[in-house]
Amino acid sequence: MPLSKKIAAFALSAVTAVGVMAPSAFADEAYYGYNYNWWNDPVPSQNGYVVSDIFTGVDIGVGAFNEVRDMFVDNETGKFYIADSKNQRIIITDENMSSGTVLDTFKYGDEFPESRSVVKKTDLNTPTGVFVTHRNDKTIIYIADSMNERILACYEDGTIFFEYTRPTSDVYEANVSFRPEKVVVDNAYNVYAVIPSITSGMVQFSIDGAFNGFYGANRVETTAEVLQNAFYKLFMSRDQMLARKRAVAIELDNCDIDFDGFIYTVTSAKNSDKDVLKKLNPSGENIYLNMGFDNMIFGDLSVYYKGKTYASAIDDVEVDENGNVFLLDFENKRIFQYSDELDLEFIFGGYGDQKGLFTSPTALETYREKVYVSDGRKNNITVFTLTEFGAMVHGAIEKFNRGLYMEAKEPFEEIILRDANYWFAYIGLGNAYYTMGDNETAMKYFYMNSRPGYNRAFKEYRMEMIRKYFNVFMIIVIVLIVLLVVISKVRQVLKKKKGKLAKGGVS
């Protein structure tokens, strides 16, 4: 696996830190935890997650996996749905993956809107996405059946009641295929499909299968070609502009939907840091832009080293019940966890054959503070469990993001005792002391980690000093003014005397 120069240079210090910080957090892990400090340098840090289990298809009782491409957990039932792509099947199991059932044969039910008098059954062909919801007390499975160019909507027994296929609208270009890669469904049962060949966003269908257009397209990169086209548009005709090569947005790679119904998308292009992660409102606009995250880099920071740029390729996104955002970096084989305010909390995983490392991570899912990651080459699923340190960080940051700075003070103090490199704890303590009115202490915590926080505390500290010493200051000012007046009078008197003496001497 290609590593950035910074991360490679930091490895030795990370090994040393193992024995200093918390041996129990690292003892059985093949990877070393790290985070980024205020200067965006990687520093050793305690692991927030450790491996608890690794499962294969044989362990579940369904035979070996053959390239798991997607997973979904039903938070109402705790059931897991696994798209075992090259085996052309969906596996249904529980959170402990103690046993599983296979869904590989599908039949058209009486609810299906078309007559299937000839074809009663159908098989999957490279299922790459799965999503589950509930309607009328029934569990509904949506399957992105990629090579069959459709999205199946069926019940758990394999009875199909609807198919979403290639739109017939003129808006959907004739030369564009319909091979859905991923699928999500909102609370109104609108279906959204990520299709690799489309740069206009996700394809959106209503509950009855009507094509509603495209949703959540990425922005076009502001390149020299884009600027050139904008210039030519000033004087070229429409036909001339159509004949020119058009700049297009980068296509989406994956998607997820949170418990509040907001859809998230990720884009894995390493040559662009625009719209890597988006949180979309109902209009398809990126909420993160209004939160000031337009220039934020997700994953490992891009580093140019020996003629090559090392950057993350974010290939999957998962949002847990607490709003934490997990990103899967296919390039560096790591998982990055962010809070709901996009504070980087933990980094774990990496490239390799040992447990906790990956060769081809394909999907991630979370359930009850556990993280499940599939590997398409190892053909297994790794389960990560939250550590005591991780739970402490989650609790402190959750309080912090709710504005409960005083309640977060004690956990942040404990975090620093356990991991002095965990820079966000300094910001938490800075806000706690700022809330307490202890601006001098707040400045000390903010100084190395938050310029806005330091400026805010310094402004208050300056006003506090002015109020505290105002009377002394005014007395000093008055004394200085009096002294200046006295000196001025004395100088005038001396000048007059000097003038009289000079006249007396002349006469």
N, C-alpha and C positions, 0 to 999 in steps of 0.2 A: 504494500500500500504506500502511495506517495505521502510523505509527511511534510508539513511546512518546516522551514528552517527553524522557526521559533519553537515549535513544539518539539522538534528533535533536540534542540539545544536545552530545552527544559527537562528532558527525560531524566537526566542524571540527578538533578535537584529533586525531582519527584520521588526517585528511589530512596534518596536520603530522607525525604519527608515522611516516608512510610513509618519509620521507627519513631519519629518525633511526634507525629500528630495523633494517630489512633491505629495501632496495629490491627485491632479487630476489624476495622473497616476495610482493610486491604488484604488481609492474610490469604484469603482464598480466591482473590480476583486476579485475572490475567491482565487487567488494565489498571492504570493509575488515574485517579481522579484529578482533574484540573479545572480551572476557571480562568477568566480574564480579569485583570485588574483595571484600574482607571485609565492606565496608559495603553490598554489593549494588548498587554503582554500576557502570555499564558503563565500561570503560577500553580504550584501544587495545591490541591484541595481535597478534602475528604469526599469519599463517595456518598452520593445520596441514594444510590440503588446498588444492590448486589444480587448476583444470580441465586435463585432459590431452586429452580427446576429447569430441566430441558426435556422436551417431549418429541418423540417421532410418531409417525402414523402407526407404527407397530405397537408403541406404548399405549396408544389410544384404542387399539384393537381393530383398526380399519386397513391395515397394510401400509406399506411405505408411501410417504408423500412423494410427489413428483412435481416440484416447483409450486409451492404455495405462493399465490400472487396477491391475496387479500384476505383480511379477517374482519369480522364484525362481532361485537358482543351485544346481546340484548340485555340492557340494564334492568328490565322488568323481570326477566326470568333467570338471568345469569348464564344463558346458553351462548356458546360460541359457534359461529358459522365460518367455515374455512373454505376458500376457493382453491382447491387442489387442481391447478390449471391443466397440467399435462395428463393427469388421470381423468380429466373430463368429469369432475364430480364436486359436490359440496359436502363437506363433513360437518355434522352437528354434534357438539360435545358440550361438557360443562366446564366451569372455571378451573376445576382441578384436572381436567382432561383425563378422567379416570376411565371413560368409555366413550365410544362414539358410534353414530349411525351414518350411513352413506346415502346420499341423495344423488343418484346418477340416471334415473329413469323418470321421465316426465310424461304426463298424459294431459290431453286437453279436456277440460271439464265442460259441463253444460252451460256454465256462465260465459264461456268464451264467445266473443261477439261474432265469430265467423263459423260456418259449418266445417267440421272436420270429419266428414263421413269417410274419407279415404285414409287420411293420416290421423291416427289416434294417439300415437306416441312420438316423442322426439328426444334426442340426446343433445348434450352440451358439446360445444366445440371451442375449447380454450376459454373457459370462464376466468375472467381477470378481475372481477369486482363483485362484491356482495353487500347487500344492505337489508336490514330487517326492521319492520314496523308492525303496528297493530291496527286493525280496523274491524269494527263490529265483533269484538272479542275473538278475532282470529289473527294468528301470526301470519304475516305476509313476507315472503322472501323475494327480493329483487336481485336478479343476477345479470351482470354485464356479460352476455354470451358473445364474446368478441368476434370470433371467426364466423359465427352464424349471423352476425350483423343485426343483433336484436337485444332487447332487455326483456327478460322474462319476469312476470309477476305471478307467483305461485304460492300455494299453501305448503305446509311442512311435509305433507304426504306426496308432493310432486305434482299436484293438480294445478295446471296452468289456467288462469282466468283472464290473462291479458298479455299481449306482446306490444312492446314499443319498437317500431322499426323506422327505417329511413324516412324522414319527412318528404312529402311530395311538394312542398312549397317552393316557389321560385327563389326564395331567399337562400335556400339550401342549394349550393351550386351543384350542378349535375356531375362534375368530375370529382366531387369529394365523396369518399367512402363513408360508411357508417359502421365503424368498429368500436363500440363503446369499451373504454378501459376501466372506468370507475363509475359508480352510481350512488347518489344520495337522494333522499326523499324528504320533503319538508312536512310541516304539520298539516298543510292543506292537501297533502298527497300529490303535490307537483313533483315530477321526476326530473332530476338533473344528471346529465351524462357527460363525462370527460371523454372526448374523442381526439386522439393524437393528431389527426390530420386537419383539425379545425383550429384556427387562430382567432376566431371571433368570440370565444368564450365557451361555456358549457351549453349543450343543447337542452332546452327546457320543454317539457311536455306537461300538459294539464292532466288531471286525473283520468279523463276520458281518452287520452292519447293525442289530443290536439297539439300541434307544434306551436309553442308560444314564442319562439325566437331564441336568441342567444343571450347568455347571462354571464356577467362578470369577466369580460375580456380584459386581458392585460393591455397596458399602455404601449404605444409604439416608442421604441427607443429614439431619442433625439440624436440621430447620426448625421453625418455630412449628406447622406443621400436624402434624408427627410428634409433637411434645410434646403437642399437643391430643388427638390420637388415643390416645396412651398414657394420658392422664388419663381420657378417656371409656371406655376399655377396662375401667376399674376397676368401673364400675357398669352398662354397657350389655350387652345380650344379644348372642349371636353373630350373630343375624340383623340386629340394629340396626347392629352394627359392619360387617357385610358391605355394608349399604346405604350406608354412608359412603364418601366418596371416599378411596381408599387412596394413601398416598405410596409411590412405587416408586423403585428404584434407576435410575441413568442407564445406558443401554445401552452396550455395548462397541462400539468402532469397528474395532479391528484386533488382530492377534496375531502371535506368532512363537514359535519353539521353539529353544532353544540346543543346543549339542553335548552337554550333560549331560542333556538331556530335560526341562528346566524350561520351562514355557510362560509367555510374557509377554503382557500385554494392555495396550492404551492406550484412553483415553477422551478425546474431543476437546471435551467441553462446556466453554465458556469461563466459565460461571457457577459452576463447581465446581472446587476444587483437590483433591478427595478421589479417590483411586484413579485418578489420571491415568495412572500407570504401575504395573503390578503384576508381580511374579515369583511364580508360583504353585507350591506344593508339590502332591504327589499328591492331597491332600484339597481342593485348590482355595483354600487360604488364602494370603494375601499374605505372602511371606517378608520383604519390605521393612519391614513393620510391626515385626517383631521386631528389625530392624537399626536402628530409630530414625528411619526416613524418612517417618513418617506426615504430617508437616507440610511436606515438601519441595515446593518449586515447581519444576516442570520447564518448560524452555523459557525464554522471556523473562519477566522479572518483571512482574507485573500492575501497570499504572500508570493512575490515573484522571486524565484530562486533558480539560478543556473539555467536561464533561458526558458523556464516554464512557470506558469502561474498555478499555484495550489489553492484551490477554493472548494467550498462545499457544493454539493449538488443535492438540494433538498427534494426528496422524491415522495415523501408521505407526510401527512399532518394528522394529528389526533388531539382532540380537546376533551379533557376529562370532566367529571361532574363538578369539580371545583373551579373550572375555567382555565386550568393550566394547559399550556400548549406544548405538545411534543412534536419535534421535527426529526425526520429520519434522513440522515445524510448518506446517500448511496456511495458517493465518491470516497469518503473517509470512514464509512461503516460505523458512524456514531449516532447517538441519540442526544438531542439537545432539548432540555426542558426549560420553558419560560413560564413565568407567572402570567396571570390574566392581564397584567400591565406590561408584559413583555420584558420583565427583569430576568436575565439569565440566571437560572438556579443551579442546574447540574448538567454535566456532560459525562456520558458513559458509553461503553462499547469500544469498538475499534476493529482493526483487521487482524485476522488470525484464525487458527483452528482450535484454540483453547476455548473453554467455556466463557461466555460473556463477550466473545469476539465473533466477527462475522466475515464471510467471504462474499456473500451476495444478499444483503438484507433487502427484503421485498415489501414488508408491511409491518405496521405496528398498531397495537390496540391497548387500551388501558381498562382496568376494572378493579375497583376497590383498592386503589393505590398500588396496584401491580401493573407492570408494563410487559406486554407480550410482543416479541419480535420474531418474525419468521425469516428463515434463510433459505433462498431458493436453490442453493448448491448443496448445503449440508442437509437439506430436507428435514429440518427440525424447527421447533418453536422454543425460544428461550424466554423464561419468565424471570423478571427482575422484581425484587421486593424492596420496599422503602426501608432505609436504615433508620436508626434512632436519630442520627444527625439530620437525615433528610426530613423526618417528621418535624423536627425542631425548626428547621428552616421554613418548611411549609407553613407551620403555625405562625411564626414570626412575620413572614411576608404577607400572609393573609390578613393579620391584624394591621400591619403597616398600610396595605392598600385600602383598608377600610377607614383609615385615618385614626386608628387607635394606637397612637405612637407610644403613649405611656404604658399600655398593656404589652406592647412589643419590646419594651426596654429590657426587661429581665431575660427573655429568650435571646435577644441579640447579644447581650453581654455573655451569656453562656456559649453562644456560637463563636464569638471571638476567642474565648478561652480554649475552645476545641480546635479552632481553625483560624489563626490570625490572618490568613490570606483571603478570608471570605469578605470581600470589599463591601458588599451591599449591607452587611451588618453595621458598618461604620456610618452609612447613610441613615440607617434606622435609628442608631443611637444619637446621631446628630439631630434628627427630627424630634426625638424624645426630649433631649435637653433644650432644644429650641422651644418646644411646647411648655417646658417647665420654666422658661424664662432665663435659663442659664446659657446665655449666648456665648460666653467665653469658652465654655466646655464644648458647646455645639460647634464652634469654629474649629476646634482641635479635631473633632471627628470628621467634619466636612472638608477640612483643608486638603487632604490627599485624595478625596473621592468624589466630591461634588462641588464644582465651581458655583452653580446657582445657589446651592444651600449655603456655601461659605459667604457669598455676597449678601444673602438675605440676613444671615446671622450677624455679619459684620456691620451692616446698616443699623440693625437693632442695638448692637453693642455700642456703636458710636453714639447713637441717641441716648443710650443709657448713661454713658460716660458724661455726655454733655449735661444731662439732667442732674447727675450726681454731683458734678463739680461746677455747676452753673454759678452758684453764689461766690465760690472761691474765684472762679474765672472773672466774674464781674468786679469783685474787689480788686483783683490784680489789674484789670483794665482801668478801673477808676484811679487806682494808685499811680499807674503809668501815666494816665492823662494829667493828674495833678503834678506829678514830677516834671512832665514835659512843660506844663504851664509855668511852674516855679523856675525851671531852668531857663525858659524863655524870658521871664521877667528879670531874672538875675543877669542874663546876658544883656538885656536892654539897659539895666542900671549900670553895669560895667561899661557898656559902650558909651553911655552919656558921660560917665566920669572920665573915661579916656579922652573923650572929645573936649571936655573942659580943661583937662590938663594940657592938652595939645595947644588950645588957644592961649592959656596962660604962659606957656613956654615961648610962643611967638611974640607976644607983647613984651 
